[in-house]
Each structure stands twice: as C-alpha cells, then as structure tokens.
Amino acid sequence: MWQALSTELRPQGLEIVTVALDIDPDAAYRYIDKAAPDHPSLIDSAHVVDELLGVVNVPNAVWIDEEGVLVRPAEPASPGRNKALDSLLSIDTSTLPPHLADTLLEARKIKLDHESYVVAVRDWVANGAASRYALPPDEVVRRSQPRPLDVSTAAAAFELGQELHRRGHASDAVAWFREAHRLQPDNWTYKRQAWSLVDPLQGPTDAYEGHWAKDIKAIGAENYYPPLDLSPAARD
C-alpha cells in the first residue's frame, strides 16, 4: 500500500519512510523482505517513535516538511486496504477456536478512513505549506499526544522490559511491561508488543490480565483508532 503511494508521489517530491515497531528485528524483516519496498523501510526495535512522536498504535504516520518541521502529528494513517488482512478477516469464524473468533469479529469492526487520508497526502504534496491539511506549529502541538509524567514513566518501564527480554530474562520483563500498560493504557504498541512476545496471536495468557480481543471489547472497537481529523486549522 505504502509502496504504491510512494511510486505515485515520489516524482513530486514526497519521500515515504515506513517504520516497523518490533523488539525482534528478524520478525519484522521477514515482512519487509517479502514486500520488497524501494522506499526506506526501518525497524524500530526500541519503540523510539512512541517516545519521540507520540505513536500509540499502528498504522500511524506523521508529516515532516523539507525543513524538518512536523506538519501533522501522529495520527491513524493508511493509504488503502490491506488485501492480505482482508483475506484473513474473511475467514469463517465458526471454524476457529473461540479466542481467535473473538479477535476476528472485533477486528472487522475497526475502521480506517483510507480514502480521505490519501486525498490529504496528495493535496499536501501538490500545495506544500499552502495545503489546508498542513498544520501550523501551534496546531500540531494542540493535536499531539500529551506527555504527562505517567507517559514518560511508562516509556521508561517499557524500555526496562525490552532490555530484560533481550538479555534472556523474559519472565522478569513481564512486570515492567505490565507497569507500562498500567501507566499508559491507551498505548496499543506497548500492549501488542508485550502480548506478542508471549503469544504471537495476542490471545489470553497467564502473563497478562488483558489480551487483544478483551481490551478491544472494553473500549469498543470503534474507539481503537481516534477519528481522523482532517479539518483545517485556523490561520492568521
């Protein structure tokens, strides 16, 4: 999906950079290798973009202009439907174990506004700073994820969990991942990463009270991604 948009808009000056968030670089690399993109495709094994840019779920994106200035903060972003995912979601849930059926049923309720997002990207590429979708700095700050003490402490807890996991102390890492989840419960990248280290399908385990389907049901699948706000900011 991103490759198609890159092919279309790179001649007009847009450089797309995709970043996979995964403690295990090899796990992410398999997907990148299969997709064979010709745009920069990075692996953030430390989840630094969570800390620096306020990413709390995927797919998210930020816009950065030629001067290195953030033009739009982290927000739900997808340039089109994922055919492989659509195929997976179409599986007859009656043939699956209950927790997998729950996961698929909840995933089907999640919505992303692919079409509007692509329209916005094309407008920005065509019009630059004059685009109605390019936000001034004060609006970028207003729309950005807040950084209270709990969020900073969650990042530190998650970093400790990562380091323990890398050093082979997976059971000790769980307590720090749980603490990150407690401090920043809306950070789905923290949750999904920790869950997948115990169960690649992110189902129920003894390590965590929550799991993907359970936590989605708790907030409502319609709230998994906040609405994409493409309204123009007021300008002087």
Buried (B, 14 or more C-beta within 10 A) or exposed (E): BBBEBBEBBBEEEBEBEBBBBBBBEEBBBEEBEEEEBEBEBEBBBBBBBBBEBBBBBBBBBBBEEEEEEBBBBBBBBBBBEBEEEEEEBEEEBEEBEEBBBBBBBBBEEBEBBBEEBBEBBBBBBEEEEEBBBBBBEEBBEEBBBEEEEEBEBBBBBBBBBBBBBBEEEBEEBBEBBBBBBEBBBBBBBBBBBBBBBBBEBBBBBEBBEBBBBBBBEEEEBEEBBEEBEBEEBEEE
